Amino acid sequence: MKHLKTFESLYESPLVIELKDMALELTDAGFNVEIFKDCYGAKNDDDNILIIITRNKFTMDTDVKDFLFRSIGYMKDNGYEYDTNSNISKLHFTEDDRIILSSGEARERYPSFTMINILFKK
């Protein structure tokens, strides 16, 4: 594992590596989580990072919600803003740990998502 970390660190930023570590629980639960520096649509000097979470019909269970709030908090602490979308609508995160959609609040059993993405921007 030590060699893998060394190899990864040559090509990925420490922020991306930390976010991937945070996402391990979701990956273990069967989610496809892609985390990478977003080179498309960004200027060469931008450090945008994109997270894409996919799985066939999932809800906002504890693992998903925890990862979303942890990753957003971590990136905010590192000076990033974020924009979050899903296959249903834009997602809004509140200070009291709720996730609001245009159609209401995301709960553990409703609605069913197939994709959530987060774009972190400086």
C-alpha positions in Angstrom: 0.0 0.0 0.0 2.9 2.3 0.7 4.1 2.0 -2.9 0.6 2.7 -4.2 0.4 5.9 -2.2 3.8 7.0 -3.5 2.8 6.2 -7.1 -0.5 8.0 -6.7 1.1 11.1 -5.2 3.2 11.6 -8.3 0.1 12.2 -10.4 -2.6 13.3 -8.1 -3.0 16.2 -5.7 -3.1 15.5 -2.0 -6.7 16.8 -2.0 -7.8 14.2 -4.6 -6.0 11.4 -2.6 -7.7 12.4 0.6 -11.1 12.5 -1.1 -10.5 9.1 -2.5 -9.7 7.8 1.0 -13.0 9.3 2.2 -14.9 7.6 -0.6 -13.7 4.0 0.3 -16.8 3.2 2.3 -19.0 4.1 -0.6 -16.9 2.1 -3.0 -17.0 -0.9 -0.6 -20.8 -0.5 -0.6 -21.0 -0.9 -4.4 -20.9 2.7 -5.5 -18.8 3.8 -8.4 -17.0 6.9 -7.2 -14.8 8.9 -9.6 -12.7 11.7 -8.2 -10.3 13.7 -10.4 -9.0 17.1 -11.3 -11.5 18.6 -13.7 -9.5 19.7 -16.8 -12.5 20.3 -19.0 -14.1 23.7 -19.0 -11.5 25.0 -16.6 -8.6 27.4 -17.2 -5.2 25.8 -17.0 -4.5 27.5 -13.7 -7.8 26.3 -12.1 -7.6 23.5 -9.5 -11.2 22.3 -10.0 -11.9 18.8 -8.6 -14.9 16.7 -9.7 -16.6 13.9 -7.8 -19.1 11.7 -9.6 -21.1 9.1 -7.6 -23.1 6.5 -9.5 -25.1 3.4 -8.8 -28.3 2.0 -10.0 -31.1 3.6 -7.9 -29.7 4.7 -4.6 -31.2 6.8 -1.8 -29.6 9.3 0.5 -28.6 6.7 3.1 -26.2 7.4 5.9 -23.1 6.4 4.0 -23.9 8.7 1.1 -24.9 11.6 3.2 -21.9 11.3 5.5 -19.5 11.2 2.5 -21.2 14.3 0.9 -21.0 16.4 4.1 -17.5 15.2 5.0 -16.1 15.9 1.5 -17.8 19.3 1.2 -16.6 20.3 4.7 -13.1 19.2 3.9 -12.9 21.1 0.6 -14.5 24.2 2.2 -11.8 24.1 4.8 -9.3 24.1 1.9 -10.8 27.2 0.3 -13.1 25.6 -2.3 -16.6 26.5 -3.2 -18.9 23.8 -4.6 -21.7 23.1 -7.0 -23.7 19.9 -6.6 -26.2 18.3 -9.0 -27.9 15.0 -9.3 -30.0 13.2 -12.0 -33.0 14.8 -10.4 -32.0 18.4 -9.7 -29.5 20.7 -8.0 -28.7 19.8 -4.4 -28.5 22.3 -1.6 -26.8 21.5 1.7 -28.0 23.2 4.8 -26.1 23.9 8.1 -28.4 21.5 9.9 -27.3 18.5 7.8 -30.3 18.5 5.4 -30.1 18.1 1.6 -32.8 20.1 -0.3 -33.9 19.4 -3.8 -36.2 21.5 -6.0 -38.9 18.9 -5.2 -38.3 18.8 -1.4 -35.9 17.3 1.0 -33.8 14.2 0.3 -34.5 11.5 2.8 -33.1 8.1 3.5 -35.8 6.3 1.4 -36.7 9.0 -1.1 -36.0 10.0 -3.9 -33.9 7.4 -5.8 -30.8 8.8 -7.4 -28.6 7.3 -10.1 -26.0 10.0 -10.1 -24.6 12.8 -7.9 -21.8 15.0 -8.9 -19.9 17.7 -7.0 -17.7 20.3 -8.7 -15.2 22.0 -6.3 -13.9 25.3 -7.5 -11.3 27.8 -6.0 
